[in-house]
Amino acid sequence: MSGADPVNDRPGFAEMFERLLSNGARTILVESPDRFARDLMMQLAGHDMLKAKGITLIAASAPTFFVKDTPTAVLVRQVLRAVAQFEKATTVAKLAAARKRKRIATGKCEGRKSLAETNPDIVALAKRLARRKPKGGKMSLRAVSAELAAQGHLNERGKPFNPKSVAVMLARTCAIAALLLCILPWVPPAFAMDYRLAGDKLFASGEIVGGDAQRLARSMALAPKDATTDVPNVTVVLDSLGGDLFEGMRIGEAIRAAGVPTLVQRGHTCASACALAFLGGMTKGVASDAVWRSIEPGAELAFHGFRFSDNAVHLENETLDVGRVVNAIVLEFARRMGDVDLGEMARLLDVAPEKIEVINTPKEISSLGIRLSGDPPKPPKGWAVNACRSAVATKLSPLDVMGLEGRVPGESEPMKNLAAFRQRILDDKYPVDARTKAIRAAAMALPANDAIDLLAGEALYADMGKVGAWRVRLERGASFYFDACYAITDFQSIRTVLIDSVSPASIVSTSTTLSGFAADSPLW
C-alpha cells in the first residue's frame, strides 16, 4: 500500500476500524501525521471520517495536529467539498448529454432491452414472415407469432409471442429515430480518451473525461509484462488538448502506479490536464525506480493556470480565490510526481487559462525533469559559455553581486589538440611556481590524455573520436573560488570542469547537450 492511498482503502486500517467500533475504544495514536497519510488531502479526509465516528486521532510528534481546526485544514476541507460537488455536477451533465446522444443514435436509452437488442435474429425472421403470404399481402400478427412458435421461438415465459410484441418487432425504428432527431436538441459530443495498444506503445488521445484513468489502468493491465519487474512493457504516448483537470491528475497517478514512461511525439500536443497526466511517467527497475517522462523535439507540451467562473469559498469571514487553491492542489500533485521544480511549476500555473506556455526551452525542460527523445540536439555556437554558466549557476549564491553573466563573461578559447589542452589546464591548476615545478614536470611526462584526466580528477575521454573542448574564463572573488571552466562534448553529452588554482581543486559535472543552449532560448 502507498502512503498516498485513502486510509479506508488499506486492509489493515479497515480491520483496525472495525475492531474500534466493536470494542468501545475511541482513540488512535500514530507516530506522526505523515505516518497516517503522506498526502495532506488524505490526512484531512481520513481524519474527518474518524471524527464523524467519534474517534480521536492523535499524532505523537504533533499532538494538536488533528485536534485543532486550523485555517489551513478548514480551507482544504472546504475546497475538497467544492471540488467533489463540481465533479458531481459535471458528471451528471455529461451523463445527461450521453443519454441524449444515445437516444438520437438508437431511439432509446436506459430501460428494459428490446428483443431487437437481445435477439435480433428473431426480429429479422418476423419481418421476413410478415412479407411471406402466398397470395400476396402480409401475414397477420397472430399468424407471424404462430409461425415463430412453430420454429421454436417463444417469449421469456415459454409461450408464443403476443401479437402486440410482434407489432413492436415489425415497427420501423428508423422512423422513430428520425422523429427523435427532430424533437430533441443537439448536444455537442464529449468523447472519452481513445486507448490503442501498438507494440510497446499505448496511445492515449482525445478529450480527458471522468473515468479515463480507470480505463487507462485496464488498458495498461492488458499490455505484456516485463519478465523481470512484472511491469507493463509499454510507454504511454499522450495526444490531447486536455479536459477534466482532476481526471488528468488521476491519469498521472494511474501511470505512476503502473510504473510506465510517458511520451509526447513530434507534431502532437499534450496540453492542460494532459500535461499533468504526463508528469506521472516513470520506469521501474529491479534495484530502483526513476522518473521517466520524454518529449520529442517539435512536440507541444503545454501548461496554463486553472480558474473557475464562480470561484469563491467562504472561510472565517474571508473570500478566497478557489483558482489559487486549485493551483496549490496541482503543485502538491507535481511534488508527489517528483523531479519538478515547484517554482517553475508555479510560474506555469500563473499563465492565464486562455493562453498556454509550450515547454521548449532548456530551463523548462530540465525544471520539469523531462528527457528529450531521439538524437540529442547539436550544441550551437557559443555552447561552451552556456555550459559553463549552467555549471557555475549551481555553485553561485543567489545574492552574488556580479551575477551569473559577471562570473562567466563569455570569453572562451578552443583547445586545438590534446597537448594544448594539457598545457592550459596544467597552467590553470598549477601555475608556474617553485612549489609546482615537480608536479608540472610529472604531468608533462605523462601522455596528454592521462595528464588531462589526472588534473581534472576524473576521466574526460578527450581522446575519444570527435570531441570538442573549450576553456572559458571565470571571474573569481567574493565567495566564488573558481578561475576557469573547461567544457568538453562528444555531441551526446557535455562535461564541465571548474578549476580553482589556489586550492587546487576541480569539480566535474556531466549534463545533456541542453546545457550548451541559452537557458531561455526556444529549441523549436
ABEGO torsion letter per residue (X at the ends): XBAABBAAABAAAAAAAAAAAAAGBABBBBABAAAABABAAAAAAAAAAAAAAGBBBBBAABAAAAABBBAAAAAAAAAAAAAAAAAAAAAAAAAAAAAAAAAAAAGBBEEBBBAAAABAAAAAAAAAAAABBAAEEBBBAAAAAAAAAAAGBBBAAGBBBBAAAAAAAABBAAAAAAAAAAABBBBBBBBBBBBBBBEABBBBBEBBBBGAAAAAAAAAAABBBBAAAGBBBBBBBBBBAEEBAAAAAAAAAAAAAAGBBBBBBBGBBBBEAAAAAAAABBBBBAABBBBBBBBBBGBBBBBBBBBBABBBBBBGGBBBBAAAAAAAAAAAAAAAAEGBBAAAAAAAAABBAABBBBBABAAAAAAAGBBBBEBBBBBBBGAAAAAAAAAAAAABBAABAAEAAAABAGBBBBBABAAAAAAAAAAAABBBBAAAAAAAAAAAABBAAAAAAAAAGBBAGAABEBBBBBBBBBBBEGGBABABBBBBBAGABBBBBBBBAAOBBBBBBBBBAAAABBAABBAX
